[in-house]
Amino acid sequence: MRDEIVAILGASDKALSALELEDKLNLIDPDEVKEMMNTLNDLTKEAIVYHTNKDRYMLLKDSHLKKGIMRVNKKGFGFVDIDDSAEDVYVAQDNMNGAIHDDIVLVEITSPKSLPRLEGRVVRVLERGISTYIGEINFKKDKGYITLDDNKIKLNITVDRAHSMNAVDGHKVVVKLLKRINNYNYTGEVVEILGHKNDPGVDILSIVKKYSINTEFPEEVKEEVKLLPNSVSEEEMKGRKDLRDEMIFTIDGDDTKDIDDAISIEKLNNGNYKLGVHIADVSHYVKEGSPLDEEAMARGTSVYLVDRVIPMLPHELSNGICSLNPGVDRLTISCVMEFDQKGNQINYDIFPSVIRSRKQMTYKCVNSILEKNIVPEGYEEFADTLREMEELAKILRAMKVRRGYIDFDIDEAKILVDENGKPTDVVLRDRGIGEKLIEDFMIAANECVATHIYFMNLPFIYRVHEIPKDEKIKSFLNYISLLGYHINGNIKDNSPKTVQNIIKQLDDKPEFKILSSLLLRSMQKAVYKTKNVGHFGLASKCYTHFTSPIRRYPDTTVHRLLHTYLFDHKLDDKTISHWEGKLEYVAQHSSDRERASVDCEREVDDMKMAEYMEEHIGEEYDGMISSVMSFGIFVELDNLIEGLVPIKDMDDYYIYDEERMCLTGEKNHKKYSLGDKVRVKVIRASKEDKTIDFAFVDSKSSKNEKEKIKKES
């Protein structure tokens, strides 16, 4: 009946009453009428059907209402990300109707069509996006008051002693809501105590919990892990190609313990290269539907934070039997590809294998060989092989560039901390020839696997990066034209080559890093989908994630599909139907968990950078203006720490030009624009708020800057 109701409402050009629906469904039995009403209620709750004030029903998509996720600004207003749309709807604080950050809401569009920005009001909160909240508890008499960590969530939560788990003042706690008193006032219950706010590591743990990232493995997973072998048996090697005598090795960071990719190369007599990419066969140990698999899917990805890794798989697998450690037998899936001198793939083979890595190399030592021609001790026998790999990597990268590969060349910050998690320095992360070589080889393997399954026309999971919206690229081009930059060549089509051309013409500009970052933000986010639409940034027609199954669940799924389709030859209707039904969920869930992981990592970095700058109040730095807003100017330092120069602390009344992204002083006529090099002084930093405030050194603050620094330090 559900599908029939949706079909009838979809075909109707007007909203229908319950009686009209009853007639169109030809219902006579009272039980059937009752079922119809229950189904209508369910569809209304799910925001598929809209129940009007006149007691009529229509599909929500045909109504004036939109469904989406509320994103709240700490000032109280919000934006609703509309489902299946690039648009968002601005909602003023007075129109929030009790909605808080991450809620799924129905919003009514109230702005006239002539207004360039959509504005609206929340009609109903369909679902709370967050089930538990993180904050600090402090008691007054017998009532605990929660100060939430996330200042975007405007809730007042009180907890009585009976529901406090014996928490004390200053404890960081996880609290769930019990009873709503009114829009923003609730009673709550402490469900977990994370520790005292001053305990080492509790600061990061609080953020981890906010994003619902599991830090402990369930007992049933621990029990399953106990049954796994510590080494590969002869029985497990049967049916696999034995590559243990080949020169295969790994290249990773100095501290990497979860090693899931190894490489090999052979220069053929015809001048071609035979590249082997050998990936840990995690799916051999993580069986579909097992507690281990269910937990890995729930996590979706490993999370890499400044002082810890929260693994997708228990350490017994991620650092043990699945990790391609040197000198031990390991089960792998190999993708061996032949490339000619121009980077064309001539041949390939994908098969189950067993390898024995010759050496666990580090990027630092590999870069010493390839960049400085200095061979570290223990690398002598591998030096020539590494140079051959560099030859092929350059060929593959040149091929990617020819087809439109976009290299935004975005730097990353690395936060160094002591044994208590206190930041000691913030530096730029190295990215040398070795890092790029591995990236090129992994991309080649991912494309090869994706293309093979794509042409078999079987259910699969792809890594896709969709074409950017026309208006986003046009907006960027309009902006840089106002800065005086003119882009030559064809810029009418949104192809990778177009964006590549824009990047190329800007890469010698002093503010390139800022402009590159701005252009990157105009791109869509890469996600997982079951439909192949290509990867725009890589200029790849077909792409997946195959090379990191220890730390990404989609890769584990791809391995499972390779076993099913290629090695076990299970291509019956039941198998196909199973994966068609399951992969949609895996793709969406994996994308969601990836976003949570990235947001968590970014928030931890912001907090640690602010904590680091708390020790540098009053110090001066050179930086570049990275963003100009109506409320102030963001300045990025050379080590990527970013802080705000609040407009209220500046030395004049400044007029904001949104189109040109600049602020101009009304009296002094000073102009601050994106990309300007400036010198700033740190006037405030707050670990709790994750904020850093700067002041321009050459400005005379009307707020008595020296007094402010003295007071706040």
VENJO-V981866 format. One record per pair of residues at least 12 apart in sequence whose C-alpha atoms are under 6 Angstrom apart, sorted by the first residue. I is the first residue (numbers start at 1). J is the second residue. Records with the same first field share a line. If there is no record, write none. Layout:
I->J + J
//
This chain:
9->58
15->56 + 57 + 58
16->56 + 57
17->56
48->60
65->107 + 108
66->106 + 107
67->82 + 105 + 106
68->80 + 81 + 82 + 83 + 104 + 105
69->81 + 102 + 103 + 104
70->101 + 102 + 103
71->101 + 102
72->101 + 152
73->152
74->151 + 152
76->93
77->91 + 92 + 93
78->91
79->91
89->118 + 119
90->119
91->119 + 120 + 121
95->121
96->122
97->122
98->183
100->153
101->153
102->129
103->127 + 128 + 129
104->126 + 127
105->124 + 125 + 126
106->122 + 123 + 124
107->121 + 122 + 123
108->120 + 121
132->175 + 176
133->174 + 175
134->148 + 173 + 174
135->147 + 148 + 149 + 172 + 173
136->170 + 171 + 172
137->169 + 170 + 171
138->169
143->159 + 160
144->158 + 159
145->158
155->184 + 185
156->185
157->186 + 187 + 188
158->187 + 188
159->187 + 188 + 189
163->189 + 190
164->190
170->196 + 197
171->195 + 196 + 197
172->194 + 195 + 196 + 197
173->192 + 193 + 194
174->190 + 191 + 192
175->189 + 190 + 191
176->188 + 189
200->420
211->596
221->291 + 292
230->321
240->352 + 353
241->353
242->353 + 354
243->354 + 355
244->355 + 356
248->263 + 264 + 357 + 358
249->262 + 263 + 357 + 358 + 359
250->262 + 360 + 361
251->361 + 362
252->362 + 363
253->362 + 363
254->362
257->319
258->318 + 319 + 323
259->323 + 324
260->279 + 280 + 323 + 324 + 548
261->278 + 279
262->277 + 278
263->276 + 277 + 278
264->276
272->339 + 340
273->338 + 339
274->337 + 338
275->336 + 337
276->335 + 336
277->334 + 335
278->332 + 333 + 334
279->332 + 333 + 547
280->322 + 332
281->331 + 332 + 333
283->556 + 560
296->312
297->553
299->312
300->553 + 590 + 593
301->551 + 552
302->551
303->597
305->601
312->551
318->550
326->357 + 358 + 359 + 360
327->356 + 357
328->356
329->355 + 356
330->354 + 355
331->354
332->353 + 354
333->351 + 352 + 353
334->350 + 351
335->349 + 350
336->348 + 349
343->395 + 396 + 399
363->434
366->434
367->434
393->437
404->496 + 497 + 539
405->538 + 539
406->500 + 537
408->516
412->428 + 429
413->427 + 428 + 429
414->426 + 427 + 428 + 429
423->612
427->639
428->639
446->543 + 544 + 545 + 546
447->543
450->542 + 543 + 544
451->542
459->580
460->530
461->529 + 530
462->528 + 529 + 530 + 532 + 543 + 544
463->527 + 528 + 543 + 544
464->526 + 527 + 534 + 535
465->526 + 535 + 536
466->536
467->536
468->523 + 524
472->522
496->539
511->675
514->626
527->591
528->587 + 591
529->587
606->690
607->687 + 690
610->685 + 686 + 687 + 690 + 691 + 692
611->687
613->685
614->685
617->682 + 683
618->681 + 682 + 683
619->681 + 682
620->680 + 681
621->679 + 680
622->678 + 679
623->636 + 637 + 677 + 678
624->636 + 675 + 676 + 677 + 678
625->674 + 675 + 676
626->674
627->674
628->661 + 662
630->656
631->647
632->645 + 646 + 647
633->645
643->692 + 693 + 694
644->693 + 694
645->693 + 694 + 695
649->701 + 703
650->701
651->700 + 701 + 702
652->665
653->665 + 666
654->666
679->697
680->694 + 695 + 696 + 697
681->694 + 695 + 697
682->694
683->709
//
